Amino acid sequence: MVFSSLTFIYVFLPIVLIGYYLIPSKAKYYWLFLANLVFYGWGEPVYVVLMLFSIFINFISGLLVDYYSPSPAKSKNVLVATIIVDIALLGYFKYAGFILQTFNTITGSSFTWKDIILPLGISFYTFQAMSYPIDVYWKKVPAQKNILIFGTYISMFPQLIAGPIVRYEQISRQFTGRNPSLSEISSGIQRFIIGLSKKVLIANNVGLIWDHYSTILSPDLSLLGAWLGIIAFTLQIYFDFSGYSDMAIGLGKMLGFSFPENFRFPYMSSSITEFWRRWHITLGSWFRDYVYIPLGGNRKGIFRQILNIIIVWAITGLWHGASWNFVLWGLYYAVLLIIEKLFLLKLQKHIPSFVNHLYALIAVVCGWVLFQITSIGDMFSYLQAMFSNNLLYAASDIHMLLSNAIIIIAAGFFSTDWIYRITNKLPEKAAFISKTCILIALFLVSTAFLVNETYNPFLYFRF
C-alpha cells in the first residue's frame, strides 16, 4: 500500500484516524500497532514476521544493555551481538546475492543464489531499530520497558517504508499523552496534501520523461535528450522522496508525533557539502552520529578524516542498493566532499554565488546518472552523451521539451523556497484564504489524477 493511492487515502487512513481519536489514550498504542502491521502486511504479509523479529531482538537488547550497564564489557558485548544480528538480517535479504555475484566474477566460479524479494523498508527500519540499543548503551535514553510502545516506534506506518529515519531518542517522550490538538491535525493534513501533490502531480509526470529517455540506447541519444532525461530524473527523485517525507511528517502530526525534517530545498545548494545537509537529512545525520564520529570523525588528523569520509560514503552508497553503481555513487560524493573540505569551500568564497550554485547542480545531476543506471558501461555511455555528443538534438527532443515545458518549469520553481517567500509577503488573511483554496484544489486534482493513474511508483521503496 502506498500513500498516493485511493485505498490508503479514502479507506485505510480514515479508519485508522477515527479509531485513534476515539480510543482512550492508554489503548491508542494497541490500535496504532495493529494499523502498522496491517499497513506493512498489505503487500507482503510474510515479512511482518521479519519485522516483528527485529522488534523483539532490539527490545530485549535494550533491556540487557541497560541491565548490564554496571558492567560495561557485558553491556558492550550484548550491543555488538545485536548489531551483528541486525546487519546479518539486512545483509542476507539485501546483499547476499550481490556478494555471491561479485565472488563469482572475481573467482570465475558459478555459485547460484535464489532471488529473494527485498522486504519493503528493511534498510529504514533496521537503522531505526539498531539506533535504539546504541542510544541506551550511550545513556542517551532509558531502556523502554513496554514492548508495545517500542514495537509501535519501529513499525510506525507513516515513516516505516521510506523514512524519515526517526531515532528513538527523538520520539521517546512523544509516546505519553498522545492526544493531537486540532492545530496539529490541521497542520498534518496540509503537509500531507503538499506531499501528495509533489508525488502525484510533479514526480509522476516528470518521471515519464526519464522513462522515455532511459530506454534509448546511449549512442542514439542527443546531447539535449541526455540532459533532458537526467534533469527529469533529478526532479522526479526529489519530488518523489520529499513528497513521501512530507506525507509521512503530515501523517505523524495527525497522530500527534513530530518527525524530523528530511529535506530543505537541496537543489538551492551552492556546494555538495551544503547539498548533503539539505538532502535526506535523517540518513546523513544517522551516518554521522553512528559511523563517522565513532570512527574518529575529524579528531585524528586530516588523513584519518579523509579515510573516514571514504568509508562512510562507500557504506552510504551500499545502503541505497546492492550494486556497484551505488558504491561508485557514494565514492563520487566522497571525492567531491574531500575536495571541498581541503580547498574548494575556501575558494568558493571568492566566486560568484550563481557559479557555485551551477557547479553544485551539475555535480548533483551527474551523480544521479551514477545512481540510476546500474550498468557501469551504460552509465559512462550516458555521461559521454551528456558531454561529448556530435548530435546536439533530435526533432523528438524538441517536441518532448515543448510538450513538457510547463511541468519542468513548475518542478524547477517548486524545488526552491520561492513560493514561501511570495506567500509570506501576503497579508495574513489573504495568505490563509489563498493557501486553503490552493490546498483544496491540489487535493482534488491529485485525487482526479489517481483515479486513472497507471504510473505511480515510489522510487525509495526499493531501498
ZAVEXMI-563705 format. One record per residue (C-alpha): x, y, z; residue number from 1; residue in three letters. Coordinates in steps of 0.2 Angstrom, whole numbers, padded with zeros to 4 digits. Example, Ala and Ser with C-alpha at 12.3 -4.5 7.8 and 13.67 -1.06 7.14 Angstrom:
2
REC   east  north     up    k    r
REC   0062  -0022   0039    1  Ala
REC   0068  -0005   0036    2  Ser
***
This chain:
463
REC   east  north     up    k    r
REC   0000   0000   0000    1  Met
REC   0007   0017  -0005    2  Val
REC   0001   0034   0002    3  Phe
REC  -0003   0040  -0015    4  Ser
REC  -0017   0028  -0018    5  Ser
REC  -0036   0029  -0016    6  Leu
REC  -0036   0014  -0005    7  Thr
REC  -0025   0022   0008    8  Phe
REC  -0032   0040   0007    9  Ile
REC  -0051   0035   0007   10  Tyr
REC  -0051   0018   0016   11  Val
REC  -0036   0014   0027   12  Phe
REC  -0032   0032   0033   13  Leu
REC  -0049   0037   0039   14  Pro
REC  -0052   0021   0048   15  Ile
REC  -0035   0022   0057   16  Val
REC  -0038   0041   0062   17  Leu
REC  -0056   0038   0068   18  Ile
REC  -0051   0024   0078   19  Gly
REC  -0036   0033   0085   20  Tyr
REC  -0046   0048   0090   21  Tyr
REC  -0060   0039   0098   22  Leu
REC  -0050   0026   0108   23  Ile
REC  -0044   0031   0125   24  Pro
REC  -0026   0036   0127   25  Ser
REC  -0020   0021   0136   26  Lys
REC  -0026   0010   0122   27  Ala
REC  -0020   0020   0107   28  Lys
REC  -0004   0010   0105   29  Tyr
REC  -0014  -0006   0103   30  Tyr
REC  -0024   0002   0089   31  Trp
REC  -0009   0010   0081   32  Leu
REC   0002  -0005   0082   33  Phe
REC  -0012  -0015   0074   34  Leu
REC  -0013  -0002   0060   35  Ala
REC   0005  -0003   0057   36  Asn
REC   0005  -0022   0055   37  Leu
REC  -0010  -0021   0043   38  Val
REC  -0001  -0007   0033   39  Phe
REC   0015  -0017   0031   40  Tyr
REC   0007  -0033   0028   41  Gly
REC  -0004  -0027   0015   42  Trp
REC   0008  -0031   0001   43  Gly
REC   0020  -0044   0009   44  Glu
REC   0012  -0052   0024   45  Pro
REC   0026  -0065   0026   46  Val
REC   0039  -0051   0030   47  Tyr
REC   0028  -0045   0045   48  Val
REC   0037  -0059   0054   49  Val
REC   0054  -0052   0050   50  Leu
REC   0050  -0035   0056   51  Met
REC   0042  -0042   0072   52  Leu
REC   0058  -0052   0075   53  Phe
REC   0069  -0036   0073   54  Ser
REC   0057  -0028   0086   55  Ile
REC   0059  -0042   0098   56  Phe
REC   0078  -0043   0096   57  Ile
REC   0082  -0025   0098   58  Asn
REC   0069  -0023   0113   59  Phe
REC   0077  -0037   0123   60  Ile
REC   0094  -0030   0118   61  Ser
REC   0089  -0013   0125   62  Gly
REC   0084  -0021   0142   63  Leu
REC   0100  -0031   0143   64  Leu
REC   0111  -0017   0138   65  Val
REC   0103  -0007   0152   66  Asp
REC   0104  -0021   0165   67  Tyr
REC   0122  -0024   0162   68  Tyr
REC   0127  -0006   0162   69  Ser
REC   0136  -0008   0178   70  Pro
REC   0147  -0020   0169   71  Ser
REC   0152  -0010   0153   72  Pro
REC   0161  -0026   0145   73  Ala
REC   0145  -0036   0146   74  Lys
REC   0134  -0022   0140   75  Ser
REC   0145  -0019   0125   76  Lys
REC   0145  -0037   0121   77  Asn
REC   0126  -0038   0120   78  Val
REC   0126  -0022   0109   79  Leu
REC   0139  -0029   0097   80  Val
REC   0129  -0045   0096   81  Ala
REC   0113  -0036   0092   82  Thr
REC   0122  -0025   0079   83  Ile
REC   0128  -0041   0071   84  Ile
REC   0111  -0049   0070   85  Val
REC   0103  -0033   0063   86  Asp
REC   0117  -0031   0050   87  Ile
REC   0116  -0050   0046   88  Ala
REC   0097  -0049   0043   89  Leu
REC   0099  -0034   0031   90  Leu
REC   0114  -0042   0023   91  Gly
REC   0105  -0058   0019   92  Tyr
REC   0090  -0051   0012   93  Phe
REC   0098  -0036   0003   94  Lys
REC   0116  -0041  -0001   95  Tyr
REC   0119  -0059  -0001   96  Ala
REC   0115  -0061  -0020   97  Gly
REC   0127  -0046  -0024   98  Phe
REC   0141  -0053  -0013   99  Ile
REC   0139  -0070  -0022  100  Leu
REC   0139  -0062  -0039  101  Gln
REC   0154  -0052  -0035  102  Thr
REC   0163  -0068  -0029  103  Phe
REC   0158  -0077  -0045  104  Asn
REC   0165  -0063  -0055  105  Thr
REC   0182  -0062  -0046  106  Ile
REC   0185  -0081  -0045  107  Thr
REC   0176  -0087  -0060  108  Gly
REC   0165  -0099  -0050  109  Ser
REC   0147  -0101  -0054  110  Ser
REC   0138  -0102  -0037  111  Phe
REC   0119  -0098  -0039  112  Thr
REC   0108  -0089  -0027  113  Trp
REC   0089  -0089  -0027  114  Lys
REC   0082  -0071  -0029  115  Asp
REC   0073  -0065  -0013  116  Ile
REC   0061  -0051  -0014  117  Ile
REC   0068  -0037  -0004  118  Leu
REC   0057  -0033   0011  119  Pro
REC   0049  -0016   0010  120  Leu
REC   0058  -0003   0021  121  Gly
REC   0071  -0015   0028  122  Ile
REC   0085  -0003   0027  123  Ser
REC   0075   0011   0036  124  Phe
REC   0068   0001   0050  125  Tyr
REC   0084  -0009   0053  126  Thr
REC   0093   0008   0055  127  Phe
REC   0079   0014   0067  128  Gln
REC   0080  -0002   0077  129  Ala
REC   0099  -0003   0078  130  Met
REC   0100   0015   0084  131  Ser
REC   0089   0011   0100  132  Tyr
REC   0101  -0001   0109  133  Pro
REC   0116   0010   0104  134  Ile
REC   0107   0025   0112  135  Asp
REC   0103   0015   0128  136  Val
REC   0122   0010   0128  137  Tyr
REC   0127   0028   0127  138  Trp
REC   0114   0033   0140  139  Lys
REC   0105   0045   0129  140  Lys
REC   0089   0036   0133  141  Val
REC   0082   0024   0146  142  Pro
REC   0078   0007   0141  143  Ala
REC   0059   0005   0136  144  Gln
REC   0050  -0007   0147  145  Lys
REC   0035  -0008   0136  146  Asn
REC   0037  -0019   0120  147  Ile
REC   0021  -0012   0113  148  Leu
REC   0027   0006   0113  149  Ile
REC   0044   0000   0106  150  Phe
REC   0035  -0010   0093  151  Gly
REC   0024   0005   0088  152  Thr
REC   0040   0015   0086  153  Tyr
REC   0049   0003   0074  154  Ile
REC   0033  -0001   0064  155  Ser
REC   0026   0017   0063  156  Met
REC   0017   0016   0047  157  Phe
REC   0019   0034   0042  158  Pro
REC   0038   0033   0040  159  Gln
REC   0040   0014   0040  160  Leu
REC   0043   0011   0022  161  Ile
REC   0054   0026   0016  162  Ala
REC   0058   0036   0032  163  Gly
REC   0062   0049   0038  164  Pro
REC   0073   0039   0049  165  Ile
REC   0067   0043   0066  166  Val
REC   0078   0038   0081  167  Arg
REC   0071   0033   0097  168  Tyr
REC   0079   0047   0107  169  Glu
REC   0069   0059   0096  170  Gln
REC   0052   0052   0099  171  Ile
REC   0053   0043   0115  172  Ser
REC   0045   0057   0125  173  Arg
REC   0031   0059   0112  174  Gln
REC   0023   0042   0117  175  Phe
REC   0015   0049   0133  176  Thr
REC  -0002   0058   0132  177  Gly
REC  -0005   0056   0113  178  Arg
REC  -0020   0067   0111  179  Asn
REC  -0016   0078   0095  180  Pro
REC  -0023   0095   0095  181  Ser
REC  -0034   0102   0081  182  Leu
REC  -0019   0113   0076  183  Ser
REC  -0008   0098   0074  184  Glu
REC  -0021   0089   0064  185  Ile
REC  -0024   0104   0053  186  Ser
REC  -0005   0106   0050  187  Ser
REC  -0003   0087   0047  188  Gly
REC  -0017   0087   0034  189  Ile
REC  -0009   0102   0025  190  Gln
REC   0008   0094   0025  191  Arg
REC   0001   0078   0018  192  Phe
REC  -0008   0087   0004  193  Ile
REC   0008   0096  -0001  194  Ile
REC   0017   0079  -0001  195  Gly
REC   0004   0070  -0011  196  Leu
REC   0004   0084  -0024  197  Ser
REC   0023   0083  -0026  198  Lys
REC   0021   0065  -0029  199  Lys
REC   0006   0064  -0040  200  Val
REC   0006   0080  -0050  201  Leu
REC   0025   0083  -0052  202  Ile
REC   0036   0067  -0048  203  Ala
REC   0025   0055  -0059  204  Asn
REC   0024   0067  -0073  205  Asn
REC   0042   0071  -0075  206  Val
REC   0046   0053  -0072  207  Gly
REC   0038   0049  -0088  208  Leu
REC   0051   0060  -0097  209  Ile
REC   0065   0050  -0089  210  Trp
REC   0057   0033  -0093  211  Asp
REC   0056   0038  -0111  212  His
REC   0075   0043  -0112  213  Tyr
REC   0081   0029  -0101  214  Ser
REC   0075   0016  -0114  215  Thr
REC   0085   0024  -0128  216  Ile
REC   0102   0017  -0131  217  Leu
REC   0116   0030  -0127  218  Ser
REC   0123   0030  -0144  219  Pro
REC   0106   0036  -0151  220  Asp
REC   0104   0050  -0138  221  Leu
REC   0107   0068  -0142  222  Ser
REC   0115   0080  -0131  223  Leu
REC   0099   0088  -0127  224  Leu
REC   0090   0072  -0125  225  Gly
REC   0103   0066  -0112  226  Ala
REC   0102   0081  -0102  227  Trp
REC   0083   0082  -0103  228  Leu
REC   0081   0064  -0097  229  Gly
REC   0093   0066  -0082  230  Ile
REC   0086   0083  -0077  231  Ile
REC   0069   0075  -0077  232  Ala
REC   0075   0061  -0066  233  Phe
REC   0084   0074  -0055  234  Thr
REC   0067   0082  -0052  235  Leu
REC   0057   0065  -0051  236  Gln
REC   0068   0058  -0037  237  Ile
REC   0067   0074  -0027  238  Tyr
REC   0048   0076  -0028  239  Phe
REC   0045   0058  -0026  240  Asp
REC   0056   0056  -0010  241  Phe
REC   0052   0073  -0002  242  Ser
REC   0034   0071  -0006  243  Gly
REC   0034   0055   0003  244  Tyr
REC   0043   0063   0018  245  Ser
REC   0031   0077   0018  246  Asp
REC   0016   0064   0019  247  Met
REC   0025   0055   0032  248  Ala
REC   0028   0070   0043  249  Ile
REC   0010   0076   0040  250  Gly
REC   0003   0059   0045  251  Leu
REC   0014   0059   0060  252  Gly
REC   0006   0076   0065  253  Lys
REC  -0011   0069   0063  254  Met
REC  -0006   0056   0076  255  Leu
REC   0002   0068   0087  256  Gly
REC   0020   0064   0083  257  Phe
REC   0034   0076   0077  258  Ser
REC   0046   0068   0065  259  Phe
REC   0062   0076   0060  260  Pro
REC   0063   0086   0043  261  Glu
REC   0071   0076   0029  262  Asn
REC   0073   0089   0015  263  Phe
REC   0077   0108   0015  264  Arg
REC   0077   0113  -0004  265  Phe
REC   0093   0104  -0008  266  Pro
REC   0094   0110  -0026  267  Tyr
REC   0096   0128  -0020  268  Met
REC   0113   0122  -0013  269  Ser
REC   0130   0131  -0018  270  Ser
REC   0141   0116  -0014  271  Ser
REC   0140   0097  -0011  272  Ile
REC   0143   0099   0007  273  Thr
REC   0128   0110   0008  274  Glu
REC   0118   0098  -0003  275  Phe
REC   0120   0084   0009  276  Trp
REC   0115   0095   0024  277  Arg
REC   0099   0098   0014  278  Arg
REC   0095   0081   0006  279  Trp
REC   0089   0065   0016  280  His
REC   0094   0074   0032  281  Ile
REC   0090   0060   0043  282  Thr
REC   0101   0047   0034  283  Leu
REC   0116   0059   0034  284  Gly
REC   0114   0063   0052  285  Ser
REC   0112   0044   0056  286  Trp
REC   0129   0040   0047  287  Phe
REC   0137   0055   0055  288  Arg
REC   0132   0050   0073  289  Asp
REC   0133   0031   0072  290  Tyr
REC   0148   0028   0060  291  Val
REC   0158   0044   0056  292  Tyr
REC   0160   0050   0074  293  Ile
REC   0163   0033   0081  294  Pro
REC   0177   0030   0068  295  Leu
REC   0185   0046   0074  296  Gly
REC   0177   0059   0064  297  Gly
REC   0189   0074   0061  298  Asn
REC   0198   0072   0078  299  Arg
REC   0213   0061   0072  300  Lys
REC   0221   0071   0059  301  Gly
REC   0217   0075   0041  302  Ile
REC   0222   0058   0033  303  Phe
REC   0211   0049   0046  304  Arg
REC   0197   0061   0042  305  Gln
REC   0198   0058   0023  306  Ile
REC   0198   0039   0026  307  Leu
REC   0183   0040   0037  308  Asn
REC   0174   0050   0024  309  Ile
REC   0178   0037   0011  310  Ile
REC   0172   0023   0022  311  Ile
REC   0155   0032   0027  312  Val
REC   0151   0036   0009  313  Trp
REC   0155   0019   0002  314  Ala
REC   0143   0012   0015  315  Ile
REC   0130   0026   0011  316  Thr
REC   0131   0020  -0007  317  Gly
REC   0129   0002  -0002  318  Leu
REC   0114   0006   0009  319  Trp
REC   0105   0013  -0006  320  His
REC   0107  -0003  -0016  321  Gly
REC   0116  -0020  -0019  322  Ala
REC   0125  -0014  -0034  323  Ser
REC   0142  -0007  -0039  324  Trp
REC   0135   0008  -0046  325  Asn
REC   0129   0013  -0029  326  Phe
REC   0146   0011  -0022  327  Val
REC   0153   0022  -0036  328  Leu
REC   0140   0035  -0032  329  Trp
REC   0145   0035  -0014  330  Gly
REC   0163   0037  -0018  331  Leu
REC   0160   0050  -0031  332  Tyr
REC   0152   0061  -0017  333  Tyr
REC   0166   0056  -0005  334  Ala
REC   0179   0063  -0018  335  Val
REC   0169   0079  -0020  336  Leu
REC   0167   0082  -0001  337  Leu
REC   0185   0079   0002  338  Ile
REC   0190   0091  -0012  339  Ile
REC   0178   0104  -0004  340  Glu
REC   0185   0101   0013  341  Lys
REC   0203   0103   0008  342  Leu
REC   0202   0119  -0003  343  Phe
REC   0186   0121  -0013  344  Leu
REC   0175   0128   0000  345  Leu
REC   0188   0142   0004  346  Lys
REC   0190   0146  -0015  347  Leu
REC   0171   0147  -0017  348  Gln
REC   0170   0162  -0005  349  Lys
REC   0178   0172  -0019  350  His
REC   0167   0165  -0033  351  Ile
REC   0150   0172  -0038  352  Pro
REC   0136   0163  -0030  353  Ser
REC   0127   0159  -0046  354  Phe
REC   0143   0150  -0052  355  Val
REC   0144   0140  -0036  356  Asn
REC   0126   0135  -0037  357  His
REC   0128   0130  -0055  358  Leu
REC   0143   0119  -0050  359  Tyr
REC   0133   0111  -0037  360  Ala
REC   0118   0107  -0048  361  Leu
REC   0129   0100  -0062  362  Ile
REC   0138   0089  -0050  363  Ala
REC   0122   0083  -0042  364  Val
REC   0114   0079  -0059  365  Val
REC   0129   0069  -0065  366  Cys
REC   0128   0060  -0048  367  Gly
REC   0111   0054  -0052  368  Trp
REC   0117   0046  -0068  369  Val
REC   0128   0035  -0057  370  Leu
REC   0114   0032  -0045  371  Phe
REC   0101   0027  -0058  372  Gln
REC   0110   0017  -0071  373  Ile
REC   0116   0001  -0064  374  Thr
REC   0127  -0005  -0079  375  Ser
REC   0144   0003  -0077  376  Ile
REC   0146   0003  -0096  377  Gly
REC   0129   0011  -0099  378  Asp
REC   0132   0024  -0086  379  Met
REC   0148   0030  -0094  380  Phe
REC   0140   0030  -0111  381  Ser
REC   0126   0041  -0104  382  Tyr
REC   0139   0053  -0097  383  Leu
REC   0148   0053  -0114  384  Gln
REC   0131   0058  -0122  385  Ala
REC   0129   0072  -0110  386  Met
REC   0147   0080  -0113  387  Phe
REC   0154   0074  -0129  388  Ser
REC   0140   0071  -0142  389  Asn
REC   0141   0076  -0160  390  Asn
REC   0121   0076  -0161  391  Leu
REC   0115   0091  -0152  392  Leu
REC   0097   0087  -0153  393  Tyr
REC   0084   0077  -0162  394  Ala
REC   0066   0083  -0168  395  Ala
REC   0059   0072  -0155  396  Ser
REC   0069   0081  -0141  397  Asp
REC   0062   0097  -0146  398  Ile
REC   0044   0090  -0146  399  His
REC   0047   0082  -0129  400  Met
REC   0054   0098  -0122  401  Leu
REC   0040   0109  -0128  402  Leu
REC   0026   0097  -0123  403  Ser
REC   0033   0096  -0105  404  Asn
REC   0039   0114  -0103  405  Ala
REC   0026   0119  -0091  406  Ile
REC   0029   0104  -0079  407  Ile
REC   0048   0106  -0080  408  Ile
REC   0047   0124  -0076  409  Ile
REC   0034   0121  -0062  410  Ala
REC   0045   0107  -0055  411  Ala
REC   0060   0119  -0055  412  Gly
REC   0051   0133  -0047  413  Phe
REC   0043   0122  -0033  414  Phe
REC   0060   0114  -0029  415  Ser
REC   0065   0131  -0022  416  Thr
REC   0058   0141  -0007  417  Asp
REC   0052   0155  -0019  418  Trp
REC   0033   0150  -0016  419  Ile
REC   0036   0153   0003  420  Tyr
REC   0044   0169   0000  421  Arg
REC   0030   0175  -0010  422  Ile
REC   0016   0169   0001  423  Thr
REC   0025   0176   0017  424  Asn
REC   0023   0194   0009  425  Lys
REC   0004   0192   0008  426  Leu
REC  -0007   0199   0022  427  Pro
REC  -0012   0186   0035  428  Glu
REC  -0030   0184   0030  429  Lys
REC  -0026   0184   0011  430  Ala
REC  -0012   0171   0014  431  Ala
REC  -0024   0160   0024  432  Phe
REC  -0038   0161   0011  433  Ile
REC  -0027   0158  -0004  434  Ser
REC  -0017   0144   0005  435  Lys
REC  -0034   0135   0010  436  Thr
REC  -0041   0136  -0008  437  Cys
REC  -0024   0130  -0016  438  Ile
REC  -0023   0115  -0004  439  Leu
REC  -0041   0110  -0008  440  Ile
REC  -0038   0112  -0026  441  Ala
REC  -0022   0102  -0025  442  Leu
REC  -0031   0088  -0016  443  Phe
REC  -0045   0087  -0028  444  Leu
REC  -0034   0087  -0043  445  Val
REC  -0022   0074  -0036  446  Ser
REC  -0037   0063  -0032  447  Thr
REC  -0043   0065  -0050  448  Ala
REC  -0025   0060  -0056  449  Phe
REC  -0026   0045  -0045  450  Leu
REC  -0042   0038  -0052  451  Val
REC  -0035   0034  -0069  452  Asn
REC  -0016   0033  -0064  453  Glu
REC  -0006   0019  -0071  454  Thr
REC   0011   0026  -0067  455  Tyr
REC   0013   0028  -0048  456  Asn
REC   0030   0022  -0042  457  Pro
REC   0039   0026  -0026  458  Phe
REC   0057   0026  -0030  459  Leu
REC   0064   0024  -0012  460  Tyr
REC   0053   0009  -0009  461  Phe
REC   0067  -0002  -0016  462  Arg
REC   0079   0004  -0003  463  Phe
***
